[in-house]
Amino acid sequence: MLDIASIRRNFAHALRRGCSESGCTLRLSNLGTYAVLKGEKICQDRKMCDCIIFVVDGSVVIGLVELKGKTVHASAVVEKLTNSSEIALDILDEYGDKRAENVLCHLVLHRGLDSSERRKIGRSRIRIRGKAYDIKTKRCGTSFSAVISDFKR
């Protein structure tokens, strides 16, 4: 299983209470044990997503979350989520059981993207360690526990 206490201790400089920026928030209610890290505080030499969330709730769930207002550039989002995924998996390798089941959730929260940008992001795929992942777009204020069930299907 994932050692959340060690992640909190070793990444105290990047630890956050929630996932929120510029008026856009991901609700974190109804989760098991979790830690939220600020992406830019973990790695400063690469573009990173806003929040990396590690959740232990039966399985290990890693949320890679980019918070946006109304403007998004799909290529920039893919770069940030890809870089953050690599770092998150390195942390998982260090503090988790490599044999345990885990789920990566790539998520862009927004306050009102136009439909063409949502489609462009939705068609984008992230490839990490030989595996392809989808990116979901949701409105600000979405609950992460609800999003997790979408990714587990």
C-alpha positions in Angstrom: 0.0 0.0 0.0 1.0 3.6 -0.4 2.8 5.3 2.6 0.9 8.6 2.7 2.6 9.7 6.0 6.0 9.4 4.4 4.8 11.4 1.3 3.5 14.1 3.6 6.7 14.2 5.6 9.1 14.1 2.7 7.2 16.6 0.6 6.1 19.0 3.4 7.3 22.0 1.3 4.7 21.1 -1.4 1.9 19.8 0.8 -1.5 21.6 0.5 -4.8 21.3 2.3 -6.8 21.3 -0.8 -6.7 21.6 -4.6 -7.7 25.1 -5.5 -6.4 28.0 -7.5 -7.8 31.2 -9.0 -11.3 30.5 -7.9 -11.4 27.0 -9.2 -11.6 24.2 -6.7 -11.7 20.4 -6.7 -13.7 19.2 -3.8 -11.9 16.5 -1.7 -14.8 15.2 0.5 -15.6 11.5 0.9 -12.0 10.3 0.2 -9.9 7.8 2.1 -6.5 8.9 3.3 -4.9 11.4 1.0 -2.2 13.9 0.4 -2.3 16.9 -2.0 1.0 18.2 -3.4 1.5 21.4 -5.4 3.0 20.4 -8.7 5.2 23.4 -9.2 6.7 22.9 -5.7 7.7 19.3 -6.4 9.6 20.0 -9.7 10.6 23.5 -10.7 12.5 22.7 -13.9 9.5 21.3 -15.8 6.0 22.5 -16.4 3.8 20.7 -13.8 0.0 20.5 -13.2 -1.5 22.4 -10.3 -2.2 19.5 -7.9 -1.0 15.9 -7.5 -3.3 14.0 -5.2 -2.5 10.6 -3.7 -5.5 8.7 -2.3 -5.6 5.4 -0.6 -9.1 4.0 -0.7 -9.0 0.3 -1.3 -6.6 0.9 -4.2 -4.2 3.8 -4.9 -5.6 6.6 -6.9 -3.4 9.4 -8.2 -5.1 12.5 -9.4 -3.2 14.9 -11.7 -5.2 18.1 -11.8 -4.9 21.2 -13.9 -7.1 24.1 -12.8 -8.2 26.6 -15.5 -10.4 29.5 -16.0 -11.9 29.8 -19.4 -8.8 29.5 -21.6 -6.8 26.4 -22.1 -4.2 25.3 -24.6 -4.5 21.5 -25.1 -0.8 21.1 -25.9 0.3 22.9 -22.7 -2.1 20.8 -20.6 -0.8 17.5 -22.1 2.8 18.6 -21.3 2.0 19.5 -17.7 0.0 16.3 -17.1 2.6 14.1 -18.7 5.5 15.7 -16.6 3.4 15.4 -13.5 2.5 11.8 -14.2 6.1 10.8 -14.5 6.9 12.5 -11.1 3.9 11.0 -9.5 4.8 7.5 -10.6 8.3 8.0 -9.3 6.8 8.9 -5.9 4.6 5.8 -6.1 7.6 3.7 -6.9 9.4 5.1 -3.9 6.5 5.0 -1.3 4.2 2.4 -2.6 3.8 -1.3 -3.3 4.8 -1.8 -7.0 2.4 -4.8 -7.2 -0.6 -2.9 -5.9 -3.4 -1.8 -8.2 -3.3 2.0 -9.0 -5.4 4.4 -11.1 -4.2 7.5 -12.7 -6.8 10.3 -13.1 -5.8 13.1 -15.5 -8.3 15.9 -15.0 -8.7 19.5 -16.2 -11.1 21.6 -14.2 -12.5 24.7 -15.8 -15.0 27.5 -15.3 -16.4 27.4 -18.8 -14.3 26.2 -21.7 -15.8 26.4 -25.1 -16.9 23.1 -26.6 -14.0 23.0 -29.2 -11.4 23.2 -26.4 -13.1 20.5 -24.4 -13.2 18.2 -27.4 -9.5 18.9 -28.2 -8.5 18.0 -24.6 -10.8 15.1 -24.6 -9.2 13.6 -27.7 -5.7 14.1 -26.3 -4.0 11.1 -24.8 -1.1 10.9 -22.4 1.4 8.1 -22.8 3.4 7.2 -19.6 5.6 4.1 -19.3 4.0 2.6 -22.4 0.4 3.0 -21.3 -2.1 5.5 -22.7 -4.4 7.6 -20.5 -7.4 9.7 -21.2 -7.9 13.3 -20.0 -11.3 14.3 -18.5 -12.6 17.8 -18.4 -15.0 18.8 -15.5 -16.4 22.0 -14.1 -14.8 23.7 -11.1 -16.3 22.5 -7.9 -16.5 18.9 -9.0 -15.9 16.2 -6.3 -12.8 14.1 -6.8 -14.6 11.1 -5.3 -17.2 11.2 -8.1 -14.4 11.6 -10.7 -12.6 8.6 -9.4 -15.5 6.3 -10.2 -15.4 7.5 -13.9 -11.7 6.5 -14.2 -12.2 3.1 -12.5 -14.7 1.9 -15.2 
